[in-house]
Structures are given as structure tokens and as C-alpha cells.
Amino acid sequence: MTTRRVMGIETEYGITAPGRPDSNPMLLSSQVVNAFAHRPGSKVGRARWDYEDEAPLRDARGGEQPRAGAHRSQLTDVPAAEGGAMPDLEDPATANVVLTNGARLYVDHAHPEYSSPEVTGPRAAVVWDKAGELVMREAAERVAATPGLGEVRLYKNNTDSKGASYGTHENYLLSRATPFADVVSGLIPFFVTRQVFTGAGRVSIGPDGATPGFQLSQRADYIEVEVGLETTLKRPIVNTRDEPHASADRYRRLHVILGDANLLETATYLKVGTTALVLDMIEARTLPAGLALANPVHALHAVSHDPTLRTLVRTLDGRQLSAIDVQRAYLEAAEKHVKARRDDTDVVTATETRDVLDRWGDVLDRLQADPAGTHRDVEWAAKLRLLQSYRERDGLAWDSPRLAAIDVQWSDVRPDRGLYHRLVARDQVDRLVSDDEVRAAVEHPPEDTRAWFRGQCLSRYGSAVAAASWDSVIFDVPGRGALQRVPTTEPLRGTREHVGALLDANPTATALVEALTRPGS
């Protein structure tokens, strides 16, 4: 049992244009995507997103929701502009590109979204998630420098505090053999309570922000049901979309929609690292018993609304537990399971697993002793500390518009304006990864997943790549009567170790396609 698991993070960024208040947000978002795709020296080429194998209405509980009854936002298997088999990069409604680092950059529900490439561990997840912040920052700068457009501001957050919420979705591959009912029952108590160390903090209470106050999570108030297929309406704690983007007979993809957009690196690291461990326990059936909650949605909101962390949630067997109590039960089970199953784990993965466990335990200890003392690595605590300083200095109540503005400014991607970035500059928050690693990840894919093949195909053969997706790369090469689809349905193939020599030996797309289609290859 380890933290090693195929995973990734997709983030919709908040967007405004101060000089263009009436602009269509989809148009603004497409300008952001196209600005990055068309920057000088870009190797993105003409590749578009391949929708062929997407099935967003397939439900893990069985069956598929009829398209006629689906909300438009659920139909992610077609370009944003209806019609047309392959979207045009110049069409503002269909800006949707594949990057050389293996990521996807596109317009989703009137927001620019960065979907990171697949990685195999929590530290790598942090690196390529932070790379997305640099992508968005550069894109916004290029939009502002384009004659006739003007400034666009981007925010890595989840709500405008006016009733709108947009997502940060985690994705994890798990075994298809694991019953989905076990996934649901095992995850709900964990998801309800992990916000004590993963929450990004939010000024105001309630979906419309009508109640003054401060809470742990940006996303919690927008969650309405325990389990469901929706992502924009009746949002669930556990999403049931059964769209693995991999071999469906082997894998299921857990699509997590209740998490916050984190800027603090430790928060992201623990968010995905602890979730990976819990998924391993679910697959191995070693979860602790008795943690099922009597009213999970109410508990999710109640925990988020209490920065003192004193709120108790009721279990089905009648016990009253704090969120920290619940998390400790998961941690203790994980410690026992890792110790019992230590076998052929490689040193790097074992070290990272041990680090996640140690940090998990340490942050729970410090949250229990003094939540304010976790401000270097727990995002809501860092934000609350900053807000309290303004409240004390200027006598501000929680319903002050200034505090709401500070909440938004926290997540501004601009290093000279974002308040998170100012704390980084003053060494007031912890870092886990280096600036050099993050800059490299903007251009280069992880080497140990299929993202390496996808990204390298863009870098080496960009003009010949017609389209790509998580599970395919499509080439358009001379001498072939049709487009050539190369399936990549196994996420741990297509790595540098697996196909590096093959790509080096075939300097052109034509040669690569011939090598891949040669009998016996």
C-alpha cells in the first residue's frame, strides 16, 4: 500500500476583465487559451481535443443517463460550440488544445481550465498543478499585451461569492474490480472531514454568501447531495461519472468535485496523498468500521462553517466525533496497513508514502492543539490569519466588502497582486517544490505515465498531430488514406522508459506511424 496511483488535477480559473465588464466570459476564456497556444515558439501545433471516446453520462451505479434529460453542462463529449467533428482553434467557443507537457488547456463552462497531465504521486501532482498556475499567468499577460484586448485577471479559486461556483476536480484511477458501493461508503466520511487540512478558506457562509463569517472550504456550501452524476447542479460528495479515459475493463476513474483550489503546496500534497492512501485501503478492504455519518451533507457544511474545529458530527451508530477524530481513524488504519503490506515498494515511493503519513499525523496534532498555528501549511488557516490582521487593524466586520475583496485577491495569479504570492515572497508559507521544477513542467510532461508520449508527440511531431486526448494520439501523415489513431488506454505505458528509444529512432511522424503499424510491432 502506497501513495503511488495514477492521478491528476483539473482547475477552472475565475476570470474577469476590469476594462470590459460586459464581455462574454466564454470569449474572454478563449482569448486566454489561444494566447498561450499561439505564443512565440509554441509547439502546440494544430492538435485539437479528440472527443471520440468520451462518455460523460455513463453512471458508475449502472446504465447511462439519457442525453435528452442531461443538462448542457454535462455534455463534455462535444465541442463547446455544437456541431463540427473537429473544433477550430480560432473559434472562440471551442478553444481546446493539448500542451507539450501532456496537459489540456480549454474553455469549460465559461472558465479557462487547465487539466494537468497524469502523474503517479502527490509531489508530482503538486509540480504539474503549479505549472498550470504559470500557464494561466503567462496567458493572461499575453492577452493584456495584445492590441485591442486589454487586461484579463485570473483567480485560482472556486467561487465569486455571488452564488457562482466553479470546480477543482481531482482524478484517481482505481481498480474496476472494487465495488462502487465500497468506494462511496469508504470515501464519504473522509471527504466530509478532510477539509480541516485541505480547505482554502472562504469569507461568507452559504451558496450566495449572504451570511457573514469565515469557513474552511470554498466548495462545501455548493455540495447538495451524497452521491450523483451532476457536476454543476445538485453537486454530490461522491460523483458517479464512469468515464475512465483508460481500459474500462481494468480501471475506473474517481472524479472528485468537492475539493478546493489550493495554492499552498502542502495542502495540495496532502489532499491527493491522503486520498490515494484511502483508495488503497478501500481496494484492500482494510478501512476502519463505524465511521458512516448520519447526515453527510449537513456534516460537510457544519464542519466547514466552524474554524474552531469543535463541531461534532454524528455517526450512524450514534457516536459524536470531531472531524479530526474521523481523520485520525483513517490515519491509524493507513499506518497499520502500510506496515502490514510493506513488500516490494521502491524506495522513492516508500519515502513519499512515509512522508504523507507523517505530515498527515503532524497536521492533525497541530490542528487539535491550535488551528492558528498551522498557517504555514494549511491554506484556510493562512488566509484567516491574514484576514484577522485586517479586521484587527481596521475594525472590519465579516460582512465588510473589503474582506470579500481580500478573499478574491488571495487567489490572483499575478505575483505582484496575489496575496498568496506575497506570503511566499516573505517566506510565510511552506514550499515543497522548486520554481525550476515548476517552470520545466510547463513545457515537459512527467516521464512515468502515458502523458510523456502525448507531450513528446506534440514537441517532436506537432504539425502532424491532428488531435489527442487522454487515451489517444491521432496523426495526419502523407500516404495514409485516413487519420491514424494511436490508442493510449494503459496509463502506465507510453512512458519515457517504454517508448523513449522508439521516438528517438523515428524523427518524423511518418516514420513513427510506420513503426507502430508494422506487423508484429
Helices and strands as residue ranges (DSSP letters): E 7-12, E 14-16, H 25-37, E 48-49, G 67-69, G 72-74, G 92-94, E 96-98, E 104-108, E 111-115, H 122-144, E 153-155, E 168-175, H 180-193, H 195-198, E 202-205, E 211-215, G 220-222, E 223-228, E 235-239, E 251-256, H 265-284, H 296-304, E 312-314, E 320-322, H 323-340, H 347-369, G 371-374, H 379-394, H 401-410, H 419-425, H 435-443, H 451-461, G 462-464, E 465-469, E 472-475, E 484-487, H 496-505, H 509-517
